[in-house]
Amino acid sequence: MINNNDFIKNILLDREIALIGFADLSKMDETQRSGFQYGISIAAALTVFPSIGEASQEYFDEYKRVSRVLRETSYFVEAKIKERGYHAYSLAGVHQNEQFRTTLPYKTLATRSGLGWIGKSGTLITKEYGNAIRLNGVLTDMPLITGNPVNSSLCGECTKCVDACPGKAIKNKIWNVNTDRDELLDAFACKRTVIDRGTKMGVTEGSCGICLAVCPWTKKYIEKIENLKSKNNISIT
């Protein structure tokens, strides 16, 4: 019989999911994990990237498209787990409070799954895609083989995102598993920057994307995408 990890991976083969991680949440506060022991983190990679100069409509459109794919996929995974006879809870319907926080952030689930670390910008960074990803997740009581949590940063002395942030929201602190978001980022300054840059396009949600554009880990991924486009003389959308 197929194991539960492979079951999840198989049902996501045609869903634009770039990374899948499995987390043991049993050491977390029960309220934070809604009573569930396991979490599934899903990540989709962006293929259109923000500009450092003027805000890009193409980037915001891609941001929304990928977020929609993840929401739909998260609900899909929830339903499929329930069909298998277990309980599941999609995080897709959870909204931020007035402090721009949720009880269990997607990026926390991702670090517990072993997908990556939290960068100085407060975003999840992966070796494969940098922070050119969007996240979502599902909580469940379905037994899973879990990954090794990531507890420390690989950002080192890099200050690319700190120096480039137009809202001066990034505080140049290195993350570890005990670091609170507010030690890394002024979330309100970040939000104001998103609104300021997106006003012309009616954008008030999401990310301005500059910390993404300048991250060396992301640049490696973007270079791979550009090389693939050049090699095949195609447009990847």
N, C-alpha and C positions, 0 to 999 in steps of 0.2 A: 504494500500500500504506500502511496506517495506520502512523504513527510510534509508537515505543515509549512515549513519554509519553502520547499519546492512548489507546493500548491500555490502559495502567494506569488512566487516568481513566475510561474506558468500562466496565471490568469492576468499578469501584467505585461506579457510579452509584446502586445500590440498597442500599448497605451502611452508611448513616449516617456516612459519612466527610465531615467538614466541611472539612478542609484536606489537600492532598497536596503534598509538596515533593520535589524531586529534587536530590541532592547529588553533587558530584565529591569523592571522598575520597582522590584519588591523592596528595595532599600529606601525608596522615596516615601515621603509622607503619603498616607493612603488617600487623603483628600486631594492632593495634587494630581494623583494618578487615577482618580475616580474609582478607586477600589480594584483596578485591574493590575495584574502582575506584568503583563507584556505590552510592548508597544512596537508598532511597525512604522518606520520612517520612510517616506517616499520623496524623491527629489527629481525634478525635471530640469533639464538644462536649457538655457536660453541660446538662441542662434542669431538673435539681433541684439546689438549692444549699444549702450548709451554713448553719447558724445561728451567730451569734456567741456565743450563750449555751450552753444545753445541747446536747450532741451530738445529731444528727438521724439517726434510723434511715433515713429516706427518702433522705437524702444518701448514706449508706453503701451503700444498696441500688443507687442510681443509679451510684455510683462502681464497684461491682462489675459491674453490668450493662454499662456502657460499656467497662470493661476487658476483659470477656469478648468483646464485639463486636470489639474491636481485635485480641485474640489470634487469634480465628477468621479475621479478615480478613487478618492478617499471614501466616498459614499458607496461606490461599487465594491470595494474591498470589505467594508462593513457588511454589506448584504451577503456577499459570498461566504464570509466567515459564519454568519448566522445560519445560512443554508447548510453549513457543515455541522451545525448543532452546538455552536459555542456562542457566547455573548461577545459583542463588539460595539465600539463607540467611535464614530468618526469625529475627528477634531475640526472638520471643515466648517461646521456651523458655529464654532466658538468665536466670539468677537472680543476685541480688545476693550479694556475699560478706559476711563478718562486719563489714566496714566500710561496708555499705550502698552498695557500688559495683559497677558492671559495666565491662567493658573499653570498650564503646562505649555510653554512655547514650543513651536515646531523645532526650533534649533536646539533646544534642550533635549528633546526626543532624539534628534539626529546625533548629538554628541554621545548620548547614552547608547546609541546603536553602533557607534564607531565610524560614522560617515565622515566626520571632520571635526574641526575645532572652531571656537568663536574668535574671529579676528578683532583687531583693535576697533574696527568700525561697528562692532556688535553684530555682524552678519556671520553666518556659517561659511567657513572656507574648507573646500575639499581639495585633495591633491589632483583629482581628475579635472575639475571644472573651476577651480578657484571659488569665487562667490557668485559666479554667473549661473545661479540656480534658484529655483523656488521650491518650497517645502510644503508638505502636509503630513498627516499621520492618522493612525488608527490605534486605539487601545483595545485589548482583548484578553480573555482568559484562555484562549487557545494556546496550548504549549508550543513554544518555539525554541529553536537553538539560537542563542543570542550572541551578538558580537561583543568585542572588547571595547568598553567605553573609552572615549578620548577625554583626558583630564587636564591637558595642558596645551598651550599654543605653540605653533611653529612660526609665528610672525617675527620673533626675534627683535632685532633692532630696526626693522623696516618701519618707515614713517610715511610711506607713499600716500595712504588714505588720509592720514592726519594732516599732511601738508596740503592736500588737494581739496579737502572738504570746504565747500563754499559757505557753510553755516557755522564753521568752527565748532562742530558738535562732537568731534572725536578727541578724547582726552589723553591719547598716547599711553594707555595702560595695557599691560599684557594680561590676557585672560588665563585663569585656571578654573577648575571645577567649582571653586568656592567664590568666584567673582560675581558680584551683582551687576546687572546691566548698567545701572547708573554710575558705576565706577568707570565704565568704558565710554559711555555715550550720553550726551544731553539729548534725550529723545524729543523734547519740545523744540529745540533748535533744529534738529533734523526734520521734524514735521514742517516747521516754518519754511525751510529751504525747499522741500518738496512742493509746497503750495506756491512759493515765489517763482520757482522755475516752471511749474506746470500751469500757471494761471492762463496763459494764452491758449492752452489746449483744453482748459476746463478740468485739469488733473489736480486732485487734492489728496489722492491716496497713493500708497506704494513707496517707491524709492526714487530719488533723483538719479541714482546709478553711478555717480562719479567715483565713489569708493570702489565700486565694481570695476570700472574702466581702468583704474590705475593700479589695481592689485597685481603684483607680479605672478601670482598663481593663476589668476584669471587670464593674464596676457599669454601665458603658455597655452591655455586652452584656445583663446582667440586665434593665436598663430596657427594652431592645428586646423581650425576651421577655415582660415584663409588659405592655407596651403592646399586643403582638400578642394576648395572652390577653384583655385588656380589649376590644380592638376586635372580636374574633371571638366573645367570650363562650364560650371553650373552655378546656379544661385540656390543656396540652401535656405529654405524658409519653413 
